[in-house]
Amino acid sequence: MRLLECVPNFSDGRDPAVIARITDAIKAVEGVRLLNVDPGKATNRTVVTFVGEPEPVMEAAFQAIKLAGELIDMSQHHGEHPRMGATDVCPFVPISGVTMAEAAEYATALARRVGEELDLPVYLYEAAQPDPSRRNLAVIRSGEYEGLPDKVVALPPDFGPARFDARRGATVIGARDFLVAYNVNLNTTSTRRANAIAFDVREAGRTTTGPLGEPANTPGTLKAVKAIGWFIEEYGVAQVSMNLTDIGVTPVHVAFDEVVRAAGERGIRVTGSELVGLVPLACLTEAGRYFLAKQQRSTGVGERELVRIAVRSLGLDELAPFNPDERIIEYLLRDPTDTRLVDMTLAAFTAETASESAAPGGGSIAAALGALGAALGTMVANLSSHRRGWDARWEEFSAHAEAGQGHVATLLQLVDEDTRAFERVMACFGMPKGTAEEKAARTLAIRDATREATRVPFRVMEEALASMTLIRAMAEIGQETSASDAGVGALCARSAVMGAYLNVQINAAQLKDDEVAADLVARGAELQRQAQELEAEILALVERSVRNG
């Protein structure tokens, strides 16, 4: 699916009725999904996030910009955040199936339409701006709304009239990578001190005076970071407000710790932080691993636990509750109508399996067995990493646990994938077969779907077998009191391999004289043999531990 994200910032964070009318206009466009609305009273600004196919997203953005210009009077606007228009910025962010170049083209097309149809000054920025000297938002927005009368003359807009619009101001439209807006809370009310810390850390640093009195620049410590300091009256705290423009260069947890360091040097403490708008899942899982590693604890824990640790460590819930299901973009993009087997309770999953339906069947159960086996191996690794007296080995066991979590995640995904593969085969059998062309298309579709239904359990075999390397290691070097857990994990993993192989064989049997199917059966036989050998080795290790007490 082609997904384009739009994150417009509107210059009103205090009137819920205005915000509601703008977001209602966005939701009214078919094919657009509103993900998040994040108003700020002190900044007097609302960040809105929505996604969809590019064309509906462009239409929703246009309608929102049009309505914001009617509802928001910039001549009366005051707030802590830099701004120059009712719709201050409107960036497009490519999510999937859309390149940055295409996102820039959509942004340019929207800017042209806004300039021509709404008679509004529009500036392009980031990837949509062909002039490198005008790509930086800070350059375009310098002087803010109050400086617009002179700016539209000195720096004419890319589209729309080069004249000052007192009510609507001007709008900046562009395309960029995912940007994380992140604020760190300080135990001070001093904007000056917050600004000093911001200058310490932001890439641009601060302007100083050289030995001959000439202006010089002292760069900050964080790359791909823009920052300012401000006071938030709503909460009674000063903040270092940052835009992390490349989280691959400076992730959230690195920015947080660097502000902690810089603040400490100035006698100021960090008390927490806040994320504005949405954040990619990786931001928080990476942060969770980072803070666990600082404690010399195993990082091989589940995704939700990593997120929980990140929220607590970063203090993301200091100023307001932080709900990961409402703030992590991947969670919001999940189709609410997509009911996954792995999201069921164990009792419900068992009942579904025991029903009259042919799916979930043996393939999904084999994948679930494999996930349980890998989970047991992971558990032993995590317990061993925290064993008293083994502190020096925590990284060794943490690496094993991380590998185990990868096996668990893949096998859980295959639980549902096996059932979906079966359903695709059944759907192909329901295709029309009246004409010769329809018969040929039906035959080809059945073949391709059956091949995939054979590949899925083969992947279960591969992943379950790979997890047995971890399980064997835990039976050999893990804490002795958990040896039986490793043994049960081996039994589950071997059963997963053998059970999945039965599905490989029965699905391949439907493909007469098919080289792809024959190859999977032959390779599967070897995987089954290896699994049985590994199981015997692991159980021998377990029995030795049991005998030794």
C-alpha positions as CSV (number, residue, x, y, z in Angstrom):
1,M,0.0,0.0,0.0
2,R,1.2,3.5,-0.9
3,L,1.1,5.5,2.4
4,L,2.0,9.2,2.8
5,E,2.0,10.8,6.1
6,C,1.1,14.5,6.6
7,V,2.0,16.4,9.8
8,P,0.5,19.9,9.6
9,N,1.1,22.3,12.5
10,F,-1.8,24.8,13.1
11,S,-1.3,28.0,15.1
12,D,-4.0,27.3,17.7
13,G,-3.6,25.0,20.7
14,R,-6.1,26.7,23.0
15,D,-9.5,26.6,21.3
16,P,-10.8,23.0,21.1
17,A,-13.7,24.0,18.8
18,V,-11.2,25.4,16.2
19,I,-9.1,22.3,16.4
20,A,-12.1,20.0,16.1
21,R,-13.4,21.8,13.0
22,I,-10.0,21.4,11.3
23,T,-9.6,17.8,12.2
24,D,-13.2,17.1,11.1
25,A,-12.4,18.5,7.7
26,I,-9.4,16.1,7.5
27,K,-11.5,13.1,8.6
28,A,-14.2,14.0,6.0
29,V,-11.9,13.0,3.2
30,E,-12.4,9.4,2.2
31,G,-9.2,7.3,2.3
32,V,-7.5,9.4,5.1
33,R,-7.0,8.1,8.6
34,L,-6.5,10.7,11.4
35,L,-3.8,9.3,13.8
36,N,-3.1,11.9,16.3
37,V,-4.0,15.4,17.5
38,D,-1.6,17.0,19.9
39,P,-2.5,20.5,21.1
40,G,-0.2,22.7,23.3
41,K,-1.6,25.6,25.3
42,A,1.7,27.3,26.0
43,T,2.9,27.0,22.4
44,N,-0.6,27.8,21.1
45,R,0.0,25.2,18.4
46,T,-1.6,21.9,17.4
47,V,0.3,19.1,15.7
48,V,-2.0,16.8,13.6
49,T,-0.9,13.5,12.0
50,F,-2.9,11.7,9.3
51,V,-2.0,9.1,6.7
52,G,-3.4,7.6,3.5
53,E,-2.8,7.2,-0.2
54,P,-1.1,10.3,-1.6
55,E,-4.1,11.8,-3.4
56,P,-6.5,11.8,-0.5
57,V,-3.8,13.0,1.8
58,M,-3.2,16.0,-0.5
59,E,-6.9,16.8,-0.6
60,A,-7.2,16.6,3.2
61,A,-4.2,18.9,3.7
62,F,-5.7,21.4,1.3
63,Q,-9.0,21.5,3.0
64,A,-7.3,21.8,6.4
65,I,-5.1,24.7,5.2
66,K,-8.1,26.4,3.7
67,L,-10.2,26.1,6.9
68,A,-7.3,27.1,9.2
69,G,-6.9,30.3,7.3
70,E,-10.6,31.1,7.9
71,L,-10.6,30.2,11.6
72,I,-7.2,31.5,12.9
73,D,-6.3,35.1,13.0
74,M,-2.5,35.4,13.1
75,S,-2.7,39.1,14.0
76,Q,-4.0,38.0,17.5
77,H,-1.7,35.0,17.9
78,H,0.8,34.6,20.7
79,G,2.7,31.5,21.7
80,E,6.1,30.1,22.7
81,H,6.7,28.2,19.4
82,P,8.2,30.0,16.4
83,R,5.4,30.5,13.7
84,M,4.5,32.5,10.6
85,G,1.1,31.3,9.5
86,A,-2.3,29.8,10.5
87,T,-1.0,26.6,9.0
88,D,2.6,27.1,9.9
89,V,4.2,24.1,8.3
90,C,2.7,21.2,6.4
91,P,5.3,18.4,5.7
92,F,4.7,15.2,3.8
93,V,6.6,12.1,5.1
94,P,6.9,9.0,2.9
95,I,5.8,5.9,4.9
96,S,5.6,3.0,2.5
97,G,5.5,2.6,-1.3
98,V,6.3,6.3,-1.8
99,T,9.8,7.7,-2.4
100,M,11.1,10.9,-1.0
101,A,11.2,12.3,-4.5
102,E,7.6,11.5,-5.0
103,A,6.7,13.0,-1.7
104,A,8.4,16.2,-2.8
105,E,6.4,16.2,-6.0
106,Y,3.1,15.9,-4.0
107,A,4.2,18.7,-1.7
108,T,5.0,21.0,-4.6
109,A,1.7,20.2,-6.2
110,L,-0.1,21.1,-3.0
111,A,1.9,24.3,-2.6
112,R,1.0,25.4,-6.1
113,R,-2.7,24.7,-5.5
114,V,-2.7,26.5,-2.1
115,G,-0.9,29.5,-3.6
116,E,-3.2,29.7,-6.7
117,E,-6.6,28.8,-5.3
118,L,-6.3,30.3,-1.8
119,D,-4.2,33.3,-2.8
120,L,-1.8,32.5,0.1
121,P,2.0,32.9,0.2
122,V,3.6,29.5,0.3
123,Y,7.2,28.5,0.8
124,L,8.7,25.1,-0.1
125,Y,11.2,23.5,2.3
126,E,13.4,20.4,2.8
127,A,13.2,17.9,-0.1
128,A,10.6,19.9,-2.0
129,Q,12.7,23.0,-2.2
130,P,15.0,23.1,-5.3
131,D,17.1,26.0,-3.9
132,P,19.6,24.6,-1.2
133,S,19.8,28.0,0.5
134,R,16.0,27.9,1.2
135,R,15.6,24.3,2.4
136,N,16.1,24.9,6.1
137,L,12.8,25.7,7.9
138,A,14.7,28.0,10.3
139,V,15.9,30.2,7.4
140,I,12.4,30.5,6.0
141,R,10.7,31.1,9.3
142,S,13.3,33.6,10.6
143,G,11.6,36.8,11.8
144,E,8.4,34.8,12.2
145,Y,4.9,36.3,11.6
146,E,6.0,39.7,12.7
147,G,8.7,39.8,10.0
148,L,6.5,38.7,7.1
149,P,5.8,42.2,5.7
150,D,9.4,42.6,4.8
151,K,10.2,38.9,4.1
152,V,7.6,38.4,1.3
153,V,9.5,41.2,-0.5
154,A,13.1,40.2,0.3
155,L,12.4,36.4,0.1
156,P,9.4,36.0,-2.3
157,P,7.3,32.9,-1.8
158,D,7.6,30.0,-4.2
159,F,3.8,30.1,-4.9
160,G,1.1,32.6,-4.2
161,P,1.2,36.4,-3.9
162,A,4.3,38.2,-2.6
163,R,2.3,40.3,-0.2
164,F,1.6,40.3,3.5
165,D,-1.6,38.5,4.5
166,A,-2.3,39.8,8.0
167,R,-4.9,37.2,9.0
168,R,-3.4,34.0,7.5
169,G,0.3,34.8,7.4
170,A,2.2,32.4,5.2
171,T,2.5,28.6,5.0
172,V,5.6,26.4,4.5
173,I,5.0,23.1,2.7
174,G,7.6,20.4,2.1
175,A,8.7,16.8,2.2
176,R,11.1,15.4,4.8
177,D,12.1,12.3,6.7
178,F,10.4,11.3,9.9
179,L,11.1,14.1,12.4
180,V,10.7,13.6,16.2
181,A,9.7,16.6,18.1
182,Y,11.0,16.1,21.6
183,N,11.1,18.3,24.7
184,V,13.2,17.7,27.9
185,N,11.9,19.1,31.1
186,L,14.1,21.0,33.5
187,N,13.9,21.8,37.2
188,T,14.1,25.5,36.5
189,T,11.8,28.2,35.2
190,S,14.6,30.1,33.5
191,T,14.3,30.4,29.7
192,R,17.8,31.8,29.6
193,R,19.2,28.7,31.2
194,A,17.2,26.4,29.0
195,N,18.4,28.2,26.0
196,A,22.0,27.9,27.1
197,I,21.6,24.1,27.4
198,A,19.9,24.1,23.9
199,F,22.9,25.9,22.5
200,D,25.2,23.4,24.1
201,V,23.6,20.4,22.4
202,R,22.1,21.6,19.1
203,E,24.2,21.0,16.0
204,A,24.3,24.7,15.1
205,G,25.7,25.5,18.5
206,R,26.1,29.2,19.4
207,T,27.7,32.3,17.9
208,T,30.8,33.4,19.9
209,T,33.5,36.0,19.5
210,G,36.9,35.1,18.0
211,P,40.3,36.3,19.3
212,L,40.2,39.4,17.1
213,G,36.6,40.2,17.9
214,E,35.2,38.5,14.8
215,P,32.0,36.4,15.0
216,A,32.8,32.7,15.4
217,N,30.6,29.6,15.8
218,T,30.9,26.9,18.5
219,P,29.0,23.9,17.3
220,G,26.9,21.8,19.7
221,T,27.4,18.2,20.6
222,L,24.4,16.6,18.8
223,K,24.3,16.1,15.1
224,A,20.9,16.5,13.2
225,V,19.4,18.3,16.2
226,K,17.7,21.7,16.3
227,A,16.9,23.1,19.7
228,I,15.7,26.1,21.6
229,G,14.8,26.8,25.3
230,W,11.5,28.0,26.5
231,F,9.2,28.2,29.5
232,I,5.9,26.3,29.6
233,E,3.6,28.2,31.9
234,E,1.0,25.4,31.7
235,Y,3.4,23.1,33.6
236,G,5.6,25.7,35.3
237,V,8.8,24.3,33.8
238,A,11.4,25.3,31.3
239,Q,12.2,22.9,28.5
240,V,14.9,22.2,26.0
241,S,12.7,21.8,22.9
242,M,14.3,19.7,20.1
243,N,13.6,18.6,16.6
244,L,15.5,15.4,15.9
245,T,15.8,15.5,12.2
246,D,17.6,12.2,11.7
247,I,17.0,9.7,14.5
248,G,19.5,7.3,12.9
249,V,22.2,9.9,13.7
250,T,20.8,11.1,17.1
251,P,18.1,8.9,18.6
252,V,15.8,10.0,21.4
253,H,17.8,8.4,24.2
254,V,21.1,9.9,23.1
255,A,19.5,13.4,23.0
256,F,18.0,12.8,26.4
257,D,21.2,11.7,28.0
258,E,23.2,14.6,26.4
259,V,20.7,17.1,27.8
260,V,21.1,15.5,31.2
261,R,24.8,15.9,31.0
262,A,24.7,19.5,29.7
263,A,22.1,20.5,32.3
264,G,24.1,18.9,35.1
265,E,27.1,21.0,34.2
266,R,25.0,24.1,34.8
267,G,23.6,22.8,38.1
268,I,20.2,21.9,36.6
269,R,18.4,18.6,36.7
270,V,16.3,16.9,34.1
271,T,13.0,15.7,35.5
272,G,11.4,14.1,32.5
273,S,10.6,14.6,28.9
274,E,7.7,14.7,26.4
275,L,7.2,13.6,22.8
276,V,5.1,15.8,20.6
277,G,2.9,13.9,18.1
278,L,3.8,10.4,17.0
279,V,7.0,8.4,17.2
280,P,8.3,5.3,15.4
281,L,8.3,2.1,17.5
282,A,12.1,1.7,17.0
283,C,12.7,5.0,18.9
284,L,11.3,3.5,22.1
285,T,12.5,-0.1,21.7
286,E,16.1,1.2,21.0
287,A,15.8,3.5,24.1
288,G,14.6,0.5,26.2
289,R,17.6,-1.6,25.2
290,Y,19.9,1.4,25.8
291,F,18.7,1.9,29.4
292,L,18.7,-1.8,30.1
293,A,22.3,-2.1,28.9
294,K,23.3,0.9,31.1
295,Q,22.0,-1.1,34.0
296,Q,23.9,-4.2,32.8
297,R,20.6,-6.1,32.4
298,S,19.5,-8.3,29.6
299,T,18.1,-6.5,26.6
300,G,16.4,-9.6,25.3
301,V,13.0,-8.8,26.6
302,G,9.7,-8.4,24.7
303,E,8.7,-5.3,22.7
304,R,6.1,-4.1,25.1
305,E,8.6,-4.4,28.0
306,L,11.2,-2.4,26.1
307,V,8.6,0.3,25.5
308,R,7.6,0.4,29.1
309,I,11.2,0.8,30.2
310,A,11.8,3.6,27.7
311,V,8.7,5.5,28.9
312,R,9.8,5.2,32.5
313,S,13.5,6.0,31.8
314,L,12.8,9.0,29.7
315,G,10.1,10.3,32.0
316,L,7.6,10.5,29.2
317,D,4.6,10.5,31.5
318,E,5.8,13.3,33.8
319,L,3.6,16.0,32.4
320,A,0.8,13.9,31.0
321,P,-0.1,10.2,30.6
322,F,1.8,8.5,27.7
323,N,-0.2,5.8,26.0
324,P,2.0,3.8,23.6
325,D,-1.1,2.6,21.6
326,E,-2.0,6.2,20.8
327,R,1.6,7.5,20.3
328,I,3.5,4.9,18.4
329,I,2.9,5.1,14.7
330,E,3.1,1.4,13.9
331,Y,0.5,0.6,16.6
332,L,-1.9,3.2,15.1
333,L,-1.4,2.0,11.5
334,R,-2.6,-1.5,12.4
335,D,-5.9,-2.3,10.8
336,P,-8.4,-2.5,13.6
337,T,-10.4,-5.0,11.6
338,D,-7.4,-7.4,11.2
339,T,-8.0,-9.9,14.0
340,R,-4.8,-11.9,14.5
341,L,-4.7,-15.3,16.0
342,V,-1.7,-14.4,18.1
343,D,-3.7,-11.6,19.8
344,M,-6.2,-14.1,21.1
345,T,-6.1,-15.4,24.6
346,L,-4.8,-18.9,24.9
347,A,-8.2,-20.2,25.7
348,A,-9.8,-18.5,22.6
349,F,-7.0,-19.7,20.3
350,T,-7.5,-23.2,21.6
351,A,-11.3,-23.0,21.1
352,E,-10.8,-21.6,17.6
353,T,-8.5,-24.5,16.7
354,A,-11.0,-27.0,18.1
355,S,-13.9,-25.5,16.0
356,E,-15.3,-26.9,12.8
357,S,-13.2,-24.5,10.7
358,A,-10.1,-26.1,8.9
359,A,-8.0,-23.1,10.0
360,P,-6.0,-22.6,12.2
361,G,-4.7,-26.1,11.7
362,G,-1.5,-28.0,12.1
363,G,0.7,-25.4,10.4
364,S,-0.3,-22.6,12.8
365,I,-0.1,-24.9,15.8
366,A,3.5,-26.0,14.7
367,A,4.5,-22.3,14.5
368,A,2.9,-21.7,17.9
369,L,4.9,-24.6,19.3
370,G,8.0,-23.2,17.9
371,A,7.4,-19.8,19.4
372,L,6.9,-21.4,22.8
373,G,10.1,-23.4,22.5
374,A,12.1,-20.3,21.5
375,A,10.4,-18.4,24.3
376,L,11.6,-21.0,26.9
377,G,15.2,-20.7,25.6
378,T,14.9,-16.9,25.8
379,M,13.6,-17.2,29.4
380,V,16.6,-19.3,30.4
381,A,19.0,-16.7,28.8
382,N,17.3,-13.8,30.7
383,L,17.3,-15.7,34.0
384,S,21.0,-16.6,33.5
385,S,21.9,-13.0,32.8
386,H,20.7,-12.0,36.2
387,R,22.0,-14.9,38.2
388,R,23.9,-13.9,41.3
389,G,27.7,-14.3,40.8
390,W,27.4,-14.2,37.0
391,D,27.3,-10.4,36.6
392,A,30.3,-10.4,34.3
393,R,28.4,-12.6,31.8
394,W,25.3,-10.5,31.5
395,E,26.2,-9.4,27.9
396,E,26.8,-13.0,26.8
397,F,23.3,-14.1,27.9
398,S,21.7,-10.8,26.8
399,A,22.9,-11.5,23.2
400,H,21.3,-15.0,23.4
401,A,18.1,-13.5,24.7
402,E,17.9,-11.0,21.9
403,A,18.4,-13.7,19.4
404,G,15.6,-15.7,21.1
405,Q,13.2,-12.7,20.9
406,G,13.9,-12.6,17.2
407,H,12.9,-16.3,16.8
408,V,9.8,-15.8,18.9
409,A,8.6,-12.8,16.8
410,T,9.1,-14.5,13.5
411,L,7.4,-17.7,14.6
412,L,4.4,-15.8,16.0
413,Q,4.1,-14.0,12.7
414,L,4.0,-17.4,10.9
415,V,1.1,-18.5,13.1
416,D,-1.2,-16.2,11.3
417,E,0.7,-16.4,8.0
418,D,0.0,-20.1,7.8
419,T,-3.7,-19.6,8.2
420,R,-3.8,-16.8,5.6
421,A,-1.9,-19.0,3.2
422,F,-4.5,-21.7,3.5
423,E,-7.3,-19.1,3.1
424,R,-5.7,-17.9,-0.1
425,V,-5.7,-21.4,-1.6
426,M,-9.3,-21.8,-0.7
427,A,-10.1,-18.5,-2.4
428,C,-8.4,-19.6,-5.6
429,F,-10.6,-22.7,-5.7
430,G,-13.6,-20.4,-5.7
431,M,-12.4,-18.5,-8.9
432,P,-14.6,-18.7,-12.0
433,K,-13.8,-21.5,-14.4
434,G,-16.3,-21.1,-17.3
435,T,-14.1,-20.1,-20.2
436,A,-10.7,-21.5,-21.2
437,E,-9.0,-18.2,-20.0
438,E,-10.8,-18.4,-16.7
439,K,-9.7,-22.0,-16.2
440,A,-6.1,-21.2,-17.0
441,A,-6.1,-18.2,-14.7
442,R,-7.7,-20.4,-11.9
443,T,-5.1,-23.2,-12.4
444,L,-2.2,-20.8,-12.2
445,A,-3.6,-19.0,-9.2
446,I,-4.1,-22.3,-7.3
447,R,-0.5,-23.4,-8.2
448,D,1.0,-20.1,-6.9
449,A,-1.1,-20.1,-3.7
450,T,-0.3,-23.7,-3.0
451,R,3.4,-23.0,-3.5
452,E,3.2,-20.3,-0.9
453,A,1.2,-22.5,1.4
454,T,4.1,-24.9,1.2
455,R,6.8,-22.3,1.7
456,V,5.2,-21.0,4.9
457,P,5.5,-24.2,7.0
458,F,9.0,-24.6,5.5
459,R,9.9,-21.2,7.0
460,V,8.5,-22.5,10.3
461,M,10.9,-25.4,10.0
462,E,13.9,-23.1,9.4
463,E,13.1,-20.8,12.2
464,A,12.3,-23.4,14.8
465,L,15.5,-25.3,13.9
466,A,17.5,-22.1,14.2
467,S,16.0,-21.5,17.7
468,M,17.4,-24.9,18.8
469,T,20.9,-23.5,18.6
470,L,19.9,-21.0,21.4
471,I,18.1,-23.7,23.3
472,R,21.2,-26.0,23.2
473,A,23.4,-23.2,24.4
474,M,21.1,-22.6,27.3
475,A,21.0,-26.3,28.2
476,E,24.8,-26.3,28.2
477,I,25.8,-23.0,29.8
478,G,22.6,-21.6,31.3
479,Q,21.7,-21.7,35.0
480,E,21.3,-25.4,36.0
481,T,18.0,-24.9,37.7
482,S,16.4,-24.0,34.4
483,A,17.7,-27.0,32.5
484,S,14.3,-28.6,32.4
485,D,12.9,-25.4,30.8
486,A,15.5,-25.8,28.0
487,G,14.5,-29.4,27.6
488,V,10.8,-28.5,27.2
489,G,11.9,-25.9,24.7
490,A,13.8,-28.5,22.7
491,L,10.7,-30.8,22.6
492,C,8.6,-27.9,21.4
493,A,11.0,-26.8,18.8
494,R,11.5,-30.4,17.4
495,S,7.8,-30.9,17.4
496,A,7.4,-27.6,15.5
497,V,9.9,-28.7,12.8
498,M,8.3,-32.2,12.4
499,G,4.7,-30.8,12.5
500,A,5.5,-28.1,9.9
501,Y,7.2,-30.8,7.7
502,L,4.0,-32.7,7.6
503,N,2.3,-29.6,6.2
504,V,5.1,-29.1,3.7
505,Q,4.6,-32.6,2.5
506,I,0.8,-32.6,2.3
507,N,0.7,-29.2,0.5
508,A,3.5,-30.2,-1.9
509,A,1.5,-33.3,-2.8
510,Q,-1.1,-31.1,-4.4
511,L,1.5,-29.9,-6.9
512,K,2.3,-32.8,-9.2
513,D,5.7,-32.8,-10.8
514,D,6.4,-29.3,-9.4
515,E,10.1,-28.6,-9.0
516,V,9.6,-25.9,-6.3
517,A,7.5,-28.3,-4.2
518,A,9.9,-31.2,-4.7
519,D,12.8,-29.0,-3.6
520,L,11.0,-27.9,-0.4
521,V,10.2,-31.5,0.5
522,A,13.8,-32.7,0.0
523,R,15.3,-29.8,2.0
524,G,12.6,-30.3,4.7
525,A,13.7,-33.9,5.2
526,E,17.2,-32.7,6.0
527,L,15.9,-30.0,8.4
528,Q,13.8,-32.6,10.2
529,R,16.8,-34.9,10.6
530,Q,18.9,-32.0,12.1
531,A,16.1,-31.1,14.5
532,Q,15.9,-34.7,15.8
533,E,19.7,-34.9,16.3
534,L,19.7,-31.5,18.1
535,E,16.8,-32.6,20.3
536,A,18.8,-35.7,21.4
537,E,21.9,-33.6,22.2
538,I,19.9,-31.1,24.2
539,L,18.0,-33.7,26.2
540,A,21.3,-35.5,27.0
541,L,22.6,-32.1,28.4
542,V,19.4,-31.6,30.3
543,E,19.5,-35.1,31.8
544,R,23.1,-34.5,32.9
545,S,22.1,-31.3,34.7
546,V,19.2,-33.1,36.3
547,R,21.4,-36.0,37.6
548,N,23.9,-33.5,39.0
549,G,21.2,-31.8,40.9
